[in-house]
Amino acid sequence: MTFPAYRSFLDFNSSNIAPLAIGVYENGSAVGLALLCTDAGADETTLLSIFVSSRFRRRGIALELMQKTLKHCEKNGIRHISASYMTGQNSTQALENIFNKTCWTIPQTRMMVMHASLESIKTAPWFTRRKRLPASHEVLPWAQVTVAERALISVSNSQETWIDPNFSPFDLEESFEPNTSVALRVNGVIVGWLLTHAINGNLRLTGLFIKQNLRSSGGMFLLLDAVIALMPEAGFSVAMWVILSSNKNMVDFVCKQVQPYTIFSGETRGVTIQLDNYNKVSGQ
C-alpha cells in the first residue's frame, strides 16, 4: 500500500529513522495506509504516501485517514509535516482536494518531469529535419573528452563565467551513462554537453547545456539528436527529462520543443503543514 521504494520502512528496523504507519481496516482487512518518516526524536516529519484501495475510494476514507494522521502527529509532538507528489496521475485531483480540505499550503511546483518514447520523440520536427553536422562541429562521447579539454572548460569558466552552475558537467558525472552521454566540440573546443543517467530502465537526460552564443545555431538539437540516435543500441526506449521549475530557460525550451511529443508530462509539487495552524483553522 505504498511505493516500492518505501516498503522497507514497514520493517521498522532502523535506529535512525522513525517510520509511522497509520492504517484503515474494514472487516479485518487493510484498505488504506498513510506512511510517514522522520528522524528519531525530531518534531517534523515527511508524508511519504497515502493510499486507499481502489474499490474503497470515493467514500471519504482518504480524507478521514489524513485527518487521523494529522491528529496522531500532533499528539506525538510533531509540529511540521512536508510532502511531495507527482501530477499527471489519475489520483492527482483527489489528493490535492484532500490537502486543501486539511489546510496544507498551496502546492508549489518544484520540477517538471517528462517521458518520451523513441517513437514519440522522433515525430518532433527538429528530429525529422536533422541536418548534417557542419565541418567545424563534432559530437563525441563525453568519456572521450580529454584531460586538457576538461581543464580548459574549468579555466575558461573561471575567467569568464559561461556555465550555468546547475549544469556544470563535472557535477553531473557521478554514475553517468557512458554510452549516451555526449559533448559538442566546435573548432576544437568543447562548448556543450548532454550527460545522461540510467534510471529504472529509462534514460534521464540530466544536463543539457551549450554556450550561449551557439544556442541559436541549433547546437542543443545536435546534442539531443545524437543521444536519441544512441539510445536503441544502448538498450533504452524511453527518455526522461527532469527540470527544476526555477530554470526558466530550460523549462521554456522543453515545454516548446519536447512536451508535445511526450508520453507522460507532470510536475513534482510540494506542500507543508504547520499543525498548530491546522488545529486553529480546523477547530481540532
KOLMI-944248 format. One line per field, with one value per residue (C-alpha): z, x, y; residue in one letter. Coordinates in steps of 0.05 Angstrom, whole numbers, plus 5000, padded with zeros to 4 digits. Last residue first. Example, Ala and Ser with C-alpha at 12.3 -4.5 7.8 and 13.67 -1.06 7.14 Angstrom:
2
w [5143_5156];
u [5273_5246];
v [4979_4910];
rest [S_A];
REM end
This chain:
284
w [5325_5304_5232_5227_5295_5294_5225_5245_5304_5257_5210_5142_5080_5006_4948_4875_4825_4757_4700_4627_4601_4530_4504_4435_4452_4514_4476_4437_4469_4541_4538_4516_4564_4623_4602_4602_4666_4709_4773_4756_4761_4702_4700_4628_4614_4552_4538_4493_4522_4506_4489_4416_4417_4455_4410_4359_4415_4445_4380_4362_4430_4423_4354_4378_4431_4379_4335_4314_4362_4421_4399_4433_4500_4505_4507_4563_4570_4638_4662_4601_4641_4604_4627_4657_4729_4720_4673_4673_4617_4606_4548_4532_4504_4481_4479_4435_4370_4323_4356_4401_4427_4483_4493_4546_4512_4521_4585_4628_4686_4754_4782_4723_4736_4780_4729_4673_4707_4690_4753_4758_4689_4650_4617_4674_4648_4675_4719_4661_4615_4667_4681_4609_4591_4644_4616_4547_4571_4605_4541_4526_4504_4561_4538_4474_4413_4372_4324_4293_4248_4186_4198_4222_4172_4185_4221_4195_4228_4295_4298_4274_4333_4308_4331_4403_4401_4372_4417_4476_4513_4588_4621_4692_4712_4779_4843_4832_4896_4923_4966_5039_5076_5109_5114_5059_5011_5021_5010_4946_4922_4931_4894_4836_4829_4834_4759_4755_4716_4780_4822_4897_4954_5027_5088_5160_5218_5291_5311_5386_5390_5397_5336_5294_5314_5296_5229_5214_5236_5189_5132_5142_5145_5079_5048_5073_5045_5007_4937_4943_4974_4910_4892_4956_4994_4995_5029_5015_5041_5090_5117_5190_5238_5313_5312_5363_5312_5243_5208_5162_5145_5115_5109_5094_5069_5059_5108_5121_5188_5167_5144_5165_5158_5172_5202_5191_5224_5207_5256_5220_5259_5296_5235_5239_5228_5171_5142_5121_5071_5031_5015_4947_4926_4934_4988_5000];
u [4812_4779_4801_4834_4867_4887_4916_4956_4987_4999_5042_5030_5073_5063_5109_5097_5131_5104_5076_5083_5078_5081_5119_5119_5084_5129_5195_5207_5161_5157_5230_5256_5211_5231_5304_5301_5260_5306_5267_5220_5278_5277_5271_5271_5264_5278_5245_5270_5339_5384_5449_5439_5370_5391_5448_5404_5366_5432_5458_5393_5390_5462_5450_5385_5422_5472_5417_5452_5413_5445_5516_5527_5501_5549_5511_5479_5436_5446_5403_5374_5346_5348_5297_5310_5298_5341_5402_5437_5452_5501_5488_5546_5567_5624_5684_5736_5767_5730_5666_5664_5597_5596_5558_5529_5495_5544_5575_5512_5532_5542_5571_5587_5536_5579_5635_5588_5569_5496_5465_5523_5503_5568_5593_5631_5691_5760_5735_5694_5754_5796_5745_5728_5802_5819_5766_5795_5866_5842_5809_5735_5727_5680_5633_5623_5633_5592_5636_5624_5671_5652_5579_5539_5490_5419_5360_5293_5254_5286_5271_5200_5187_5159_5222_5203_5141_5173_5234_5188_5183_5177_5170_5180_5176_5205_5189_5118_5088_5023_4983_4997_4962_4896_4861_4810_4863_4909_4850_4830_4901_4899_4833_4859_4923_4892_4890_4963_4993_5019_5075_5078_5115_5101_5121_5098_5112_5094_5102_5097_5060_4990_5002_5024_4963_4916_4949_4944_4871_4854_4891_4856_4789_4803_4827_4764_4715_4676_4701_4752_4741_4746_4812_4849_4866_4935_4975_5048_5115_5088_5152_5164_5179_5188_5251_5265_5283_5290_5223_5182_5108_5064_4988_4952_4884_4840_4871_4825_4793_4722_4747_4814_4848_4922_4971_5044_5098_5171_5225_5292_5357_5350_5322_5283_5211_5202_5150_5206_5228_5165_5186_5219_5163_5111_5059_5000];
v [5408_5473_5465_5532_5533_5460_5466_5527_5490_5430_5471_5440_5432_5421_5404_5391_5346_5362_5320_5300_5230_5200_5260_5294_5359_5366_5366_5430_5481_5456_5433_5502_5541_5497_5503_5579_5583_5541_5554_5497_5449_5402_5326_5300_5226_5185_5117_5061_5049_4989_5026_5007_5038_5101_5125_5161_5196_5219_5248_5283_5316_5340_5368_5399_5437_5463_5491_5555_5598_5564_5578_5646_5619_5560_5495_5455_5393_5360_5303_5269_5211_5144_5093_5025_5047_5109_5106_5173_5223_5280_5327_5372_5439_5484_5436_5470_5443_5489_5467_5405_5383_5331_5266_5220_5160_5102_5129_5133_5179_5148_5213_5258_5313_5358_5356_5374_5440_5446_5476_5526_5554_5555_5619_5652_5690_5672_5616_5588_5589_5552_5499_5483_5486_5434_5387_5397_5381_5318_5297_5290_5218_5198_5252_5214_5258_5307_5347_5415_5455_5414_5429_5369_5342_5363_5330_5352_5296_5310_5384_5370_5323_5256_5220_5238_5194_5131_5135_5141_5207_5218_5286_5312_5385_5402_5440_5465_5493_5466_5516_5501_5445_5462_5394_5407_5433_5373_5327_5363_5359_5283_5277_5319_5279_5209_5195_5215_5274_5306_5277_5284_5318_5322_5363_5358_5407_5405_5332_5323_5257_5287_5330_5270_5230_5287_5296_5222_5219_5276_5244_5178_5212_5247_5181_5144_5195_5142_5158_5102_5033_4993_5026_5011_5075_5104_5160_5165_5192_5244_5274_5291_5348_5348_5305_5250_5196_5226_5224_5180_5179_5126_5133_5067_5046_4984_4935_4876_4859_4876_4944_4970_5037_5043_5092_5077_5119_5108_5131_5131_5128_5062_5027_4961_4984_4933_4980_5026_4973_4987_5058_5048_5001_5057_5045_5000];
rest [Q_G_S_V_K_N_Y_N_D_L_Q_I_T_V_G_R_T_E_G_S_F_I_T_Y_P_Q_V_Q_K_C_V_F_D_V_M_N_K_N_S_S_L_I_V_W_M_A_V_S_F_G_A_E_P_M_L_A_I_V_A_D_L_L_L_F_M_G_G_S_S_R_L_N_Q_K_I_F_L_G_T_L_R_L_N_G_N_I_A_H_T_L_L_W_G_V_I_V_G_N_V_R_L_A_V_S_T_N_P_E_F_S_E_E_L_D_F_P_S_F_N_P_D_I_W_T_E_Q_S_N_S_V_S_I_L_A_R_E_A_V_T_V_Q_A_W_P_L_V_E_H_S_A_P_L_R_K_R_R_T_F_W_P_A_T_K_I_S_E_L_S_A_H_M_V_M_M_R_T_Q_P_I_T_W_C_T_K_N_F_I_N_E_L_A_Q_T_S_N_Q_G_T_M_Y_S_A_S_I_H_R_I_G_N_K_E_C_H_K_L_T_K_Q_M_L_E_L_A_I_G_R_R_R_F_R_S_S_V_F_I_S_L_L_T_T_E_D_A_G_A_D_T_C_L_L_A_L_G_V_A_S_G_N_E_Y_V_G_I_A_L_P_A_I_N_S_S_N_F_D_L_F_S_R_Y_A_P_F_T_M];
REM end
